[in-house]
Amino acid sequence: MACAVASSFAGKAVVATQPRRTAGRRAVAAAPRAALEAQRCATPFDGYKFEPIRESQISRAMTRRYFKAMDEHAEVDVVIVGAGSAGLACAYELSKYPDVKVAIIEQGVAPGGGAWLGGQLFSAMCIRKPAHTLLDELQVPYEDDGEFVVVRHAALMTSTLLSKVLKAPNITMFNATAAEDLIVKQDEKRGKYVAGCVTNWTLVSLNHDTQMCMDPNVIEAKVMVSSCGHDGPMGAAGVKRLARLGMIDRAPGMGALDMNTAEDAIVDQTREIVPGMVVCGMEVAEVAGSPRMGPTFGAMFISGQKAAHVALNTLRRQQQEQASDKEQQKELVSA
Ligand SMILES: Cc1cc2nc3c(=O)[nH]c(=O)nc-3n(C[C@H](O)[C@H](O)[C@H](O)COP(=O)(O)OP(=O)(O)OC[C@H]3O[C@@H](n4cnc5c(N)ncnc54)[C@H](O)[C@@H]3O)c2cc1C
């Protein structure tokens, strides 16, 4: 249609500049002109036809896979809560360990957290060196500005990281799903420890005030990584819950901005904050009271990568403890 309108304008323009012709000659000229017109409007997708389908096939294709994924991830090695820059970097690092089963819970429909833009909604993403080595690894192009590098658009970095994570066979993401609470258990050795998280559809979580009886679901995990970002309606959810449970003293909130100290502090304070729960990204500043850093993202990525290794260390320690428990039991039986 657009093509026809455009061509009729073009046709008029052509006619206006041509000398007058007789009616018979015009009719003869119209046929080749129509052929030319059709050729000009042709696209490789003309006459495109999809395979036939029944609506129920599409429904089953989605639900079967989703519920299979839920079934397979009721118990995982690591659950990452929050798919912002820190959570995604953590997942990316864990993708290098294919025997570690990972679930990501993200309350938003669109994963990526605050890393789709730079500061004050500008496009560029600044990353201080030496964190640019992650960009080299991911083959994300950047401009070198000396002490830091600049990715032309933050979305390029976030989408690249996201695509790597989503392709990893050991990682499954459940978005539009919120972590509402923690699973906390207690034993003699570890005392109180985090053993996973309580989940619900985000739309349900946001409507507990208006609807009753909307019980949540659970994911048991050997380690939970909390990367929920800043305080807000959902943010800093992990550490805020720990504070309410008395498992940490308090979550005082991030300090005022100081780029030089903030990023080092975030990476330094990325740790297993209570047994079974690792904290990373801006949630660290919320619990440590350390300075915010402004729109420079290196600490988010490195903190996420560090969190992955803290989680791996915790998994190894748990395996060793289980192995030594088994040995002790064997010895008791044989004695
Ligand atoms: C007030 C404010 C101040 C900021 N200040 C800074 C700053 O000083 N420095 C800086 O670098 N950036 C700042 N930012 C930008 C941005 O938040 C960070 O740069 C960066 O995106 C943080 O990375 P993150 O991965 O820690 O958290 P985010 O990118 O915020 O990602 C957290 C993710 O967790 C999800 N989530 C949260 N709670 C839950 C839950 N209960 N269940 C499931 N998912 C959950 C969120 O939807 C989100 O996708 C600021 C943003 C805000 C809103």
The ligand as an ORCA input file, in Angstrom:
! r2SCAN-3c Opt
* xyz 0 1
  C      18.558      5.160     43.605
  C      19.570      4.570     42.663
  C      20.874      4.887     42.835
  C      21.827      4.337     42.007
  N      23.104      4.611     42.302
  C      24.034      3.979     41.640
  C      25.360      4.098     42.047
  O      25.706      4.817     42.962
  N      26.280      3.407     41.349
  C      25.951      2.592     40.308
  O      26.798      1.937     39.711
  N      24.714      2.504     39.919
  C      23.749      3.125     40.560
  N      22.479      2.949     40.171
  C      22.187      2.202     38.948
  C      22.072      0.679     39.034
  O      21.209      0.284     40.053
  C      23.416      0.014     39.253
  O      24.437      0.527     38.516
  C      23.473     -1.426     38.872
  O      22.558     -1.708     37.883
  C      23.321     -2.247     40.088
  O      23.568     -3.571     39.728
  P      22.986     -4.728     40.572
  O      23.140     -5.933     39.745
  O      23.558     -4.697     41.930
  O      21.459     -4.342     40.759
  P      20.293     -4.055     39.666
  O      20.849     -3.733     38.345
  O      19.414     -3.098     40.315
  O      19.640     -5.488     39.571
  C      18.899     -6.051     40.608
  C      17.913     -6.992     39.968
  O      17.300     -7.742     40.985
  C      15.914     -7.814     40.733
  N      15.280     -8.040     42.023
  C      15.266     -7.227     43.080
  N      14.618     -7.778     44.099
  C      14.200     -8.985     43.687
  C      13.454    -10.036     44.291
  N      13.020     -9.968     45.546
  N      13.206    -11.155     43.579
  C      13.646    -11.256     42.285
  N      14.339    -10.279     41.670
  C      14.625     -9.166     42.365
  C      15.588     -6.485     40.062
  O      14.415     -6.547     39.311
  C      16.817     -6.270     39.215
  O      16.692     -6.814     37.929
  C      21.477      3.486     40.940
  C      20.155      3.180     40.768
  C      19.202      3.696     41.621
  C      17.767      3.329     41.414
*
